[in-house]
Every structure is written in C-alpha cells, then in structure tokens.
Amino acid sequence: MSKVFIVMGKSATGKDTIFKALKENSQLNLKSVVTYTTRPIREGEADGEEYYFVSRERLQRLQEANKVIEYRSYKTVHGIWDYFTVDDGQIDLNTSNYILIGTLESFEQIRNYYGEDVVIPLYIQVEDSVRLERALHREKQQKNPKYAELCRRYLADEKDFSERNLKKLGIHKRYENKDFDQCLLEITQDISESLSFHKNTD
C-alpha cells in the first residue's frame, strides 16, 4: 500500500511553497492531488493547478454521486467557500505515493477514508508575528486586497490548529519553517525514510 502525505499549517506558513518543492522532487516521485474549491480564482492561479475551481452546483452533483472523499465549508465575508477532495481517479494506491495540501479536518477525513497507515501528516509552523507579516505582504500584491478576509482567516487558524486539535489527531511532529531550506530538507528526509521503510517491509 502506498502513502498519502498531507502538508498542513496555518495560512502564510509557506506550506504552498514547500508543497511545490516536494512535488517537483524527482527522487521522492510523489504525485500531487488537485483538490476542488468553490471560491473565486485568485490572480496568478490557474484552474487545475492550485485547485479545480467549480460551482456549488457541480459540488452538489459530486456529493449526490458519492464522489467526495472529504469536504469543508467556510463562511467568509464574501460568502460560503467550499473545499473538497474528489474520488476522481487521481489517487491509485496500488501504483504511486501522493502529496496534497489540507487542513486538520481534511486530514482526519482522508485518514478515515484510506487508513492511518497510509495517510501521513506534514505539519508546518511559523511564529505568529512572522506569519501575519507574510500574509499582509501577500495580500498587498492582489489587485483587490481582501484584508477583512485575511483577519478572519488568521483568527480562524488559531482556533482550527489549536494544540488541543493537533494532539487529538496525534500530530506531534512539527516542521518549523524559519529557514526554508532546512525545513524542506528535514521534511524530505522524513518522507524518504518513510518510503524506504515501506519498501523494506513489503
């Protein structure tokens, strides 16, 4: 059985950059899973890259067909935004190992779907003041900055990624993204060890 690695962390912890670096590492040979969202596409994003951007009607049809592996819904200042993973043939545990970005909620649902031995958490963290500075800088680059949403998300992350919730899901290992290269190296080594152990026990 293959592995599914899920990169998680509060907003502006650098998890997107780490995810891309791991995905592009030819030695790890991890396949990415593009998840779905009903939120509007942002400047610089492309459909089918960061997410599949779909309507709520499409989401409803997928739910009715029992194709949704995990699902989250957020009430934002711009309306309800949904994020979800679909059983659309992207994941085949008989052939490959996978990597995707998620939340604690999505991690729990995917782990319940595929099993504890298969789904591995990669939790990224950054000191809060640095994280807020990064988030503000990123939002300033947008054509129409949404500062109210930035604040809502920051506060929501504090609650969602609380120590209590992390411990509840058995997430003890933390990757401190103070130095990007060092953080990436540590994660890469841990993934390599996990896959090597898996091969040796097959």
N, C-alpha and C positions, 0 to 999 in steps of 0.2 A: 504493500500500500504506500502511495506517495504522500508527500507533505504539502500542507497549505499554510504558508506563512502570512500572518496578518500584521501589517505595520499600523500602529496606533499612536495617538498622542493628542494633546490639546492643540488648538489652532496655533499656527506660527511657530511650531516646534521644529520645522524643517522636514517633516515626515514625507512630503511630496518629493523633495529633492533626494532624500535617502531612498525612497521607493524607486525612483527613476534610475538611480545608480545601481541598485541591486538588480533591477530588471535588465539593465544593459550589461551586467557582468556575465560574460560568456562562459566563464568557468563554473559559476553556480547554475547556469542554464535554467533559470526559473521563468515560467510562463506567467504573464500578467493576466488578470481577470478584470475586464472593464465592467464596472457596476453602472447602475442606472440612477437617474435623478429627474425630478420634475421641475427643478429650479431653473431659472433662466441661465443661458450660457454667458460666461464672462468673457471680457476682452482677452484675447490671447489663447483661449481654449478652442478645442476642435471636437466636434461630435465623433465619438468612437475612440478618442484618446483618453482624456481625463474621465469622462463619463459618456454614456449614451443619454442624450437629452430627449426626454419623451413627455407626452401629455399625460394628464391624470387618467384620461380615458384609456390610454394604452396600458397604464399600470393596472387599472381595473380588469381589463381583459386578461392580463397575465395572471392576476390573482384568481380569477374565475377558472383559469386553466391549470391551477395549482403549480405554477412555474416559478413562484417567488420563494427563494431559499431563506432570505432574511429581509426585513423591512423596518424602516424607521421614518417617522414623520415629525417635522418640526414646524411649530407655529412661529413664523418670523414677522417682522414689521412689514414685509412685502407679501404676506400671505403664507399659505402652507406649502412647505417644500418637502418632498419625499425622496428618500434614498433607499435603494434596494439592490439585491443581487438576484440574478435570474438563472434558473437551470435551463440554459440555452445551448448547451453543448460545449461551452468554453472549458469546463473542468472535466477531465478524464483521469481519475486517479490510477488507472492501470498503465498510463503512459508517461506522465510528467509530474513535476513538482511545480507549485504555483505560489504567486505572491500577489497580495492585494492590500489596499488601504481600507481600514474600517474603524469602527468605534467599539467601545466595550459591549454595547448592545448587539451590534452586528457580529462581533467575535463570539459572543455567547450563543447566538442563534446558529451561526455556521458550525461552531464546535458541536452543538447538539445535533446538527444535521449530518456531519461527517464523522464525528467521534473525537474524543480527547487525544488519542494517539496521533491523529492526523493533523489537527489544527494547532499551530504554534504561534503564540503572541510575540510581537516585537514592539515593546512599549518605549517610545521616545519621549524624553522630557527636557525642559529648559526652564531656567529660573524665570519666575513670573514677570519681573520688570523687563527683562530682555525680550521675552515673548510678546509683551504688549508693544514695545518699541518696533519690533519686526512687523507686527500686524498693522500698526498705524502706517508704517512706511509702505507696506504693500498696498494698503487701501488708497493711499495718496496717488498711486500710479494709475488707478482706474479712471476712466473718463467721467463716470458719475459715482464718486465715492459714497459708500453707504456706512457712515460712522455709527449710526444707531444700531445697525445690524452687527457691526464689529463689537460694540459694547455688549449686546445681548449674547453674542456667541462666547465672548470672553467669560462672562458670568456663568453661562450655561455649562461651559467646560469645567469650571471649578466644581460644580455640583456633579456633573456626569462622571468625571475622572477623579472622584474623591478617593482617599485612601481606603475607605470602607468598601467601596465598589471594586477597587483593584484587588483587595485581599479576598473579597467574596468570590472572585473568579480565579483566584490562585495565581495572579500575576505578581510575581516577586522580583523578577529581573527587570532592571531599568537601564536604558541606554541614554546617558547624559550627552546631549548634543551641544556641548560648549565648544569643542573643537571638532568640526565636521569630519575631517579625515580620520581622526582617531575613533570617533563614534562609528563611522562606516566600517572601519577595519574590524572593530570588535564584533559588530553585527555579522559581517561577512565570515569571520572565523567561527562564530557560533552556528551559523547556517551550515557551513562546510562540515563541521563536526557532527551536526545532527544528521546530515545526509550520508556521511561516511558511516556513522553508527547504524543507520537504517540499512545501508548496503551490506554491511558485515553481518547483520542479523537475519538477512533474507535467506 
